[in-house]
Amino acid sequence: MRNVSTDYYALLGVQQDASPEEIKKAYRKLARELHPDVNPDLEHQEKFKMVTAAYEVLSDPEKRQMYDLGGDPLSNRGGGFQGGFDFGDVMDAFFGGRGRGQGRGPRGRARRGQDALISITIDLNAAVFGETREIAVDTAISCEKCEGQGLAAGSALETCAMCKGRGEIQSVQQSFLGQVMTSRPCPACQGFGTTIPHPCIECSGQGRVRHRRTLTIAIPAGVDNGTRIQLQGEGEAGPNGGPAGDLYVEIVVRGHEIFEREGESLHCAITIPMTSAALGSSIGLETLDGYEDIPINAGTQSGEVITLKGKGATRLRSGSRGDLFVHVNVETPRKLTPEQEELLRQLAESRDEKPNQVVGRANSPKLFSRLKDAFSSR
């Protein structure tokens, strides 16, 4: 049996068959307790270096296997717990980053492309009923000459001479904790581990080029200002053959000369002569669905609203229609001929109406209440 001072499992307080997550969890707990920033005395510093060395070995599958077979994975660093350790593992243990054997190394060149956003303007009719249209899009597409690889014909990637294909370079510094090893992406290959000695002349090694193309887009019925339509895989092509991002098409609805939209409702206003309002008639209105004959009931007052069911805007997801609201304004003539004036006087006399007569009470509580609400809402 190992001595406790050299038993890495005992130092971390875990069993020999502990999982990588259990080892990391145990180390994180001890590191918080023993870190020099928390306990700066020499005893805790030594203990911190010991448990860090234990974690360095047990978190690395190869070193752990060597240790379990009786070897000393740290022997080439000066032996024992005075050897160096990877500072990145310490930070990984504190902040949940990647540990040894969990994805470090060169990164792939192919990456997903960015999403793209464009806007198109449509008229109200297209917003209500939907339409199919063609749009021009300027995005990056995969380079046809090198098939997205970024390589000139007949050439190949080369292993980076600086990092030897690892994608990162390491540096060692001496500190009160011992040797601290840090890693950073290789500046020569940007972390890829390989370089492109002969890039494609068409795309300069990026594997993609700018291009204008035409897409056919289906605009669903019911879209409104700000609605975004997602086209998967139609955005920017990814570098070096990576998948393309998505294209988002934002809708702008052009204003209409007659109708105003409010959600699923449409509104318009008509002005009729007072004789039509008094006697009743019918008015022809060209709606988005075609010609409609709108009946005007006798006695219609200015401000009344006529509702045409199902003649409004389409609801985007259900496909049902809102209503069209026709707001009626009654026009009072500004100029009258003597004959017309006389006829109106005769009408007023026959209705027993006086020139100074007020219809309804001027001090009506409801009236003042409406006036108060109108001013308080401003």
C-alpha positions as CSV (number, residue, x, y, z in Angstrom):
1,M,0.0,0.0,0.0
2,R,1.2,3.5,-0.8
3,N,2.2,6.0,1.8
4,V,-0.4,8.7,2.3
5,S,2.1,11.4,1.4
6,T,2.6,9.9,-2.0
7,D,-0.8,8.3,-2.5
8,Y,-2.5,10.6,-5.1
9,Y,-5.9,9.1,-4.5
10,A,-5.6,9.6,-0.7
11,L,-4.4,13.2,-1.2
12,L,-7.6,14.0,-3.2
13,G,-9.8,11.9,-0.9
14,V,-11.2,9.7,-3.6
15,Q,-11.2,5.9,-4.3
16,Q,-8.9,4.3,-6.9
17,D,-11.9,3.7,-9.2
18,A,-13.0,7.3,-9.0
19,S,-14.4,8.9,-12.2
20,P,-12.8,11.9,-13.9
21,E,-15.7,14.1,-12.7
22,E,-15.2,12.9,-9.1
23,I,-11.5,13.6,-9.3
24,K,-12.1,17.1,-10.7
25,K,-14.8,17.8,-8.0
26,A,-12.5,16.7,-5.2
27,Y,-9.6,18.8,-6.5
28,R,-11.7,21.9,-6.9
29,K,-12.9,21.7,-3.3
30,L,-9.3,21.2,-2.0
31,A,-7.9,23.9,-4.2
32,R,-10.3,26.5,-2.9
33,E,-9.3,25.6,0.6
34,L,-5.6,25.5,0.1
35,H,-4.9,28.1,-2.6
36,P,-2.2,30.6,-1.5
37,D,-4.5,33.5,-2.0
38,V,-6.7,32.0,0.8
39,N,-4.0,30.4,3.0
40,P,-0.6,32.0,2.3
41,D,1.3,30.1,5.0
42,L,4.0,27.7,3.9
43,E,2.2,24.6,5.1
44,H,-0.8,25.2,3.0
45,Q,1.4,26.2,0.0
46,E,3.1,22.8,0.2
47,K,-0.2,20.9,0.5
48,F,-1.6,22.9,-2.4
49,K,1.4,21.8,-4.6
50,M,0.9,18.2,-3.5
51,V,-2.8,18.0,-4.3
52,T,-2.2,19.9,-7.6
53,A,0.4,17.3,-8.6
54,A,-2.0,14.6,-7.7
55,Y,-4.7,16.2,-9.9
56,E,-2.3,16.6,-12.8
57,V,-1.6,12.9,-12.8
58,L,-5.1,11.5,-12.1
59,S,-6.8,13.9,-14.6
60,D,-4.6,12.6,-17.4
61,P,-5.6,9.1,-18.6
62,E,-2.0,8.2,-19.7
63,K,-0.4,9.5,-16.5
64,R,-3.0,7.9,-14.3
65,Q,-2.4,4.5,-16.0
66,M,1.4,4.9,-15.5
67,Y,0.8,5.8,-11.9
68,D,-1.5,2.8,-11.3
69,L,1.2,0.5,-12.7
70,G,3.7,1.8,-10.2
71,G,5.5,4.4,-12.4
72,D,6.1,8.1,-11.5
73,P,4.7,10.3,-14.3
74,L,6.4,13.4,-12.8
75,S,9.8,11.9,-12.6
76,N,11.0,13.8,-15.7
77,R,10.2,17.1,-14.0
78,G,12.6,16.8,-11.1
79,G,10.7,14.2,-9.1
80,G,8.1,14.3,-6.4
81,F,5.8,17.1,-5.7
82,Q,8.4,19.8,-6.3
83,G,8.0,19.2,-10.1
84,G,6.0,21.5,-12.5
85,F,2.3,21.5,-13.3
86,D,0.1,22.9,-16.0
87,F,-1.4,26.1,-14.7
88,G,-4.2,25.7,-17.2
89,D,-5.4,22.7,-15.3
90,V,-5.6,24.8,-12.1
91,M,-7.7,27.4,-13.9
92,D,-9.8,24.6,-15.5
93,A,-10.5,23.1,-12.1
94,F,-11.6,26.5,-10.7
95,F,-13.7,27.7,-13.6
96,G,-14.9,24.4,-15.2
97,G,-12.8,24.6,-18.4
98,R,-11.3,21.7,-20.4
99,G,-8.9,19.5,-18.5
100,R,-6.2,17.3,-19.9
101,G,-7.4,14.7,-22.4
102,Q,-10.7,16.7,-22.9
103,G,-10.3,18.3,-26.3
104,R,-7.1,20.3,-26.2
105,G,-5.0,20.4,-29.3
106,P,-5.3,21.8,-32.8
107,R,-8.7,23.1,-33.8
108,G,-10.4,22.3,-37.0
109,R,-10.3,24.8,-39.9
110,A,-13.9,24.3,-41.0
111,R,-16.2,26.5,-39.0
112,R,-19.9,27.4,-39.3
113,G,-20.6,30.6,-41.3
114,Q,-22.3,33.6,-39.8
115,D,-26.0,34.3,-40.0
116,A,-27.0,37.0,-42.4
117,L,-29.9,39.5,-42.3
118,I,-31.6,41.4,-45.1
119,S,-34.8,43.4,-45.3
120,I,-37.4,43.5,-48.1
121,T,-40.4,45.8,-48.6
122,I,-43.8,44.4,-49.6
123,D,-47.2,46.0,-50.0
124,L,-50.2,45.4,-47.7
125,N,-51.8,43.0,-50.2
126,A,-48.8,40.7,-50.0
127,A,-48.7,40.9,-46.2
128,V,-52.4,39.9,-46.0
129,F,-52.4,37.2,-48.6
130,G,-48.8,36.2,-48.9
131,E,-46.7,35.8,-52.1
132,T,-43.7,34.2,-53.6
133,R,-40.9,36.4,-54.8
134,E,-37.3,36.4,-55.9
135,I,-34.7,38.2,-53.8
136,A,-31.0,39.1,-54.5
137,V,-28.6,38.1,-51.7
138,D,-24.9,39.1,-51.4
139,T,-23.2,36.5,-49.2
140,A,-20.1,34.3,-49.0
141,I,-20.4,31.0,-50.8
142,S,-18.0,28.0,-51.0
143,C,-15.2,28.5,-53.4
144,E,-15.8,26.3,-56.4
145,K,-12.1,26.4,-57.5
146,C,-10.8,24.7,-54.4
147,E,-14.1,23.1,-53.2
148,G,-13.9,25.1,-50.0
149,Q,-10.6,23.8,-48.9
150,G,-8.5,27.0,-49.5
151,L,-5.7,25.0,-51.2
152,A,-4.2,25.6,-54.6
153,A,-4.6,22.6,-57.0
154,G,-2.2,19.8,-56.2
155,S,-1.1,21.2,-52.9
156,A,-1.8,20.0,-49.3
157,L,-1.7,21.2,-45.7
158,E,1.6,21.2,-44.0
159,T,2.3,20.5,-40.3
160,C,3.1,23.8,-38.5
161,A,6.9,24.0,-37.9
162,M,6.5,26.1,-34.8
163,C,4.0,24.0,-32.7
164,K,4.7,20.6,-34.5
165,G,1.0,20.2,-35.2
166,R,-0.2,20.7,-31.6
167,G,-1.9,23.9,-32.4
168,E,-0.6,25.5,-29.2
169,I,2.7,26.5,-27.7
170,Q,3.7,26.2,-24.0
171,S,5.9,28.3,-21.8
172,V,7.3,27.5,-18.4
173,Q,7.9,30.1,-15.6
174,Q,9.2,29.7,-12.1
175,S,7.0,30.8,-9.3
176,F,6.5,30.2,-5.6
177,L,4.3,27.3,-6.6
178,G,7.0,25.7,-8.6
179,Q,7.1,25.6,-12.4
180,V,4.0,27.1,-13.9
181,M,3.2,26.0,-17.5
182,T,0.9,28.0,-19.6
183,S,-0.5,27.3,-23.1
184,R,-1.7,29.6,-25.8
185,P,-2.7,29.2,-29.5
186,C,0.2,28.9,-31.9
187,P,0.7,32.4,-33.6
188,A,2.1,30.7,-36.7
189,C,-0.9,28.6,-37.5
190,Q,-3.6,30.3,-35.3
191,G,-4.1,27.1,-33.5
192,F,-4.9,24.9,-36.5
193,G,-1.7,22.9,-36.2
194,T,-1.3,23.1,-40.0
195,T,-0.5,25.8,-42.5
196,I,-1.5,26.4,-46.1
197,P,1.7,26.7,-48.1
198,H,0.0,27.4,-51.4
199,P,-3.4,29.1,-50.9
200,C,-6.1,29.1,-53.6
201,I,-5.7,32.2,-55.7
202,E,-9.5,32.5,-56.0
203,C,-10.3,32.7,-52.3
204,S,-6.9,33.5,-50.8
205,G,-7.0,30.4,-48.7
206,Q,-10.4,31.2,-47.1
207,G,-12.3,28.5,-48.9
208,R,-15.1,31.0,-49.8
209,V,-15.8,34.0,-52.0
210,R,-18.4,36.8,-52.1
211,H,-21.2,36.2,-54.6
212,R,-24.6,37.7,-55.5
213,R,-27.2,35.0,-56.0
214,T,-31.0,34.9,-56.4
215,L,-33.3,33.1,-54.0
216,T,-37.0,32.3,-54.2
217,I,-38.8,33.1,-50.9
218,A,-42.3,32.2,-49.9
219,I,-43.8,35.1,-47.8
220,P,-46.6,33.6,-45.6
221,A,-49.9,35.3,-45.3
222,G,-50.1,37.5,-42.1
223,V,-46.6,38.9,-41.9
224,D,-46.2,42.3,-40.5
225,N,-43.5,44.9,-40.0
226,G,-40.5,43.3,-38.2
227,T,-41.5,39.7,-39.0
228,R,-38.4,37.6,-39.8
229,I,-38.4,34.6,-42.1
230,Q,-35.6,32.1,-41.4
231,L,-33.9,30.3,-44.4
232,Q,-31.7,27.6,-43.0
233,G,-28.3,27.2,-44.6
234,E,-28.7,30.3,-46.9
235,G,-26.4,32.6,-44.8
236,E,-22.6,33.0,-45.0
237,A,-20.7,29.9,-46.0
238,G,-18.3,28.7,-43.3
239,P,-14.5,29.1,-43.7
240,N,-12.7,26.1,-45.2
241,G,-15.7,24.1,-46.2
242,G,-17.7,24.7,-42.9
243,P,-21.5,24.7,-43.0
244,A,-23.3,27.9,-43.9
245,G,-25.2,30.0,-41.4
246,D,-28.9,30.9,-41.8
247,L,-30.4,33.8,-43.7
248,Y,-33.0,36.0,-42.0
249,V,-35.4,38.1,-44.1
250,E,-37.0,41.0,-42.2
251,I,-40.3,42.2,-43.6
252,V,-41.1,45.9,-44.0
253,V,-44.8,46.6,-45.1
254,R,-45.3,49.6,-47.2
255,G,-48.1,52.0,-46.2
256,H,-51.5,51.8,-48.0
257,E,-53.3,54.8,-49.4
258,I,-56.7,53.6,-48.0
259,F,-56.3,51.1,-45.3
260,E,-54.4,51.2,-42.0
261,R,-53.5,48.0,-40.2
262,E,-53.7,47.4,-36.5
263,G,-52.7,43.8,-35.8
264,E,-55.3,41.6,-37.5
265,S,-57.7,44.5,-38.1
266,L,-57.9,46.9,-41.0
267,H,-59.4,50.4,-40.8
268,C,-60.5,52.9,-43.4
269,A,-62.7,56.1,-43.4
270,I,-65.4,57.2,-45.8
271,T,-67.2,60.5,-46.0
272,I,-70.9,60.6,-46.9
273,P,-73.2,63.6,-47.4
274,M,-75.7,64.3,-44.7
275,T,-78.6,63.5,-46.9
276,S,-77.2,59.9,-47.4
277,A,-76.7,59.6,-43.7
278,A,-80.3,60.8,-43.0
279,L,-82.1,58.9,-45.8
280,G,-79.8,55.9,-46.0
281,S,-78.0,54.6,-49.1
282,S,-75.2,52.3,-50.1
283,I,-71.5,53.1,-50.8
284,G,-69.1,51.1,-53.1
285,L,-65.8,50.4,-51.5
286,E,-62.8,48.6,-53.1
287,T,-61.4,46.3,-50.4
288,L,-58.4,44.0,-50.6
289,D,-60.8,41.2,-51.5
290,G,-62.5,43.2,-54.3
291,Y,-65.5,45.5,-54.6
292,E,-67.9,45.6,-51.6
293,D,-71.4,47.3,-51.5
294,I,-71.6,48.9,-48.0
295,P,-75.2,49.7,-46.9
296,I,-75.7,53.0,-45.1
297,N,-78.6,52.8,-42.7
298,A,-81.0,55.8,-42.5
299,G,-80.0,58.0,-39.5
300,T,-76.3,57.1,-39.6
301,Q,-74.3,59.4,-37.4
302,S,-70.8,60.8,-37.9
303,G,-68.3,58.5,-36.1
304,E,-70.2,55.3,-36.5
305,V,-68.3,52.2,-37.5
306,I,-69.4,49.6,-40.0
307,T,-67.8,46.2,-39.5
308,L,-67.1,43.9,-42.4
309,K,-66.4,40.5,-40.9
310,G,-63.4,38.5,-42.2
311,K,-62.2,41.3,-44.5
312,G,-59.2,42.3,-42.3
313,A,-55.6,41.0,-42.1
314,T,-54.6,37.4,-41.9
315,R,-53.5,35.9,-38.6
316,L,-50.0,34.7,-39.2
317,R,-50.2,31.2,-37.8
318,S,-53.9,30.3,-37.9
319,G,-54.6,31.6,-41.4
320,S,-58.0,33.1,-40.2
321,R,-58.9,36.7,-41.0
322,G,-59.6,39.7,-38.8
323,D,-62.3,42.4,-39.6
324,L,-62.4,45.5,-41.7
325,F,-63.7,48.5,-39.8
326,V,-65.2,51.4,-41.9
327,H,-65.3,54.7,-40.1
328,V,-68.1,56.9,-41.3
329,N,-67.8,60.7,-41.4
330,V,-71.0,62.7,-42.2
331,E,-70.3,65.9,-44.2
332,T,-72.2,69.0,-43.4
333,P,-72.5,71.4,-46.4
334,R,-70.5,74.7,-46.0
335,K,-72.4,76.7,-48.7
336,L,-76.1,76.6,-49.6
337,T,-78.0,78.2,-52.3
338,P,-81.1,80.3,-51.2
339,E,-83.3,77.5,-52.4
340,Q,-81.4,74.8,-50.4
341,E,-81.4,77.1,-47.3
342,E,-85.1,77.5,-47.6
343,L,-85.7,73.8,-47.9
344,L,-83.6,73.1,-44.8
345,R,-85.6,75.7,-42.9
346,Q,-88.8,74.0,-43.9
347,L,-87.3,70.7,-42.8
348,A,-86.4,72.2,-39.4
349,E,-89.9,73.7,-39.0
350,S,-91.5,70.4,-39.9
351,R,-89.3,68.7,-37.3
352,D,-90.1,71.4,-34.8
353,E,-86.3,72.2,-34.5
354,K,-85.3,75.7,-33.3
355,P,-82.1,77.4,-34.4
356,N,-80.8,77.7,-30.8
357,Q,-82.0,74.3,-29.8
358,V,-79.5,72.0,-28.1
359,V,-80.0,68.3,-28.6
360,G,-79.2,66.5,-25.3
361,R,-78.3,68.2,-22.0
362,A,-75.1,70.2,-22.1
363,N,-74.4,69.3,-18.5
364,S,-74.7,65.6,-19.0
365,P,-72.5,63.8,-16.5
366,K,-71.6,61.2,-19.2
367,L,-70.4,64.0,-21.5
368,F,-68.2,65.6,-18.8
369,S,-66.9,62.2,-17.9
370,R,-65.9,61.6,-21.5
371,L,-64.2,65.0,-21.7
372,K,-62.3,64.4,-18.5
373,D,-61.1,61.0,-19.8
374,A,-60.0,62.5,-23.1
375,F,-57.9,65.2,-21.4
376,S,-56.4,62.9,-18.7
377,S,-55.2,60.5,-21.4
378,R,-53.1,63.1,-23.1
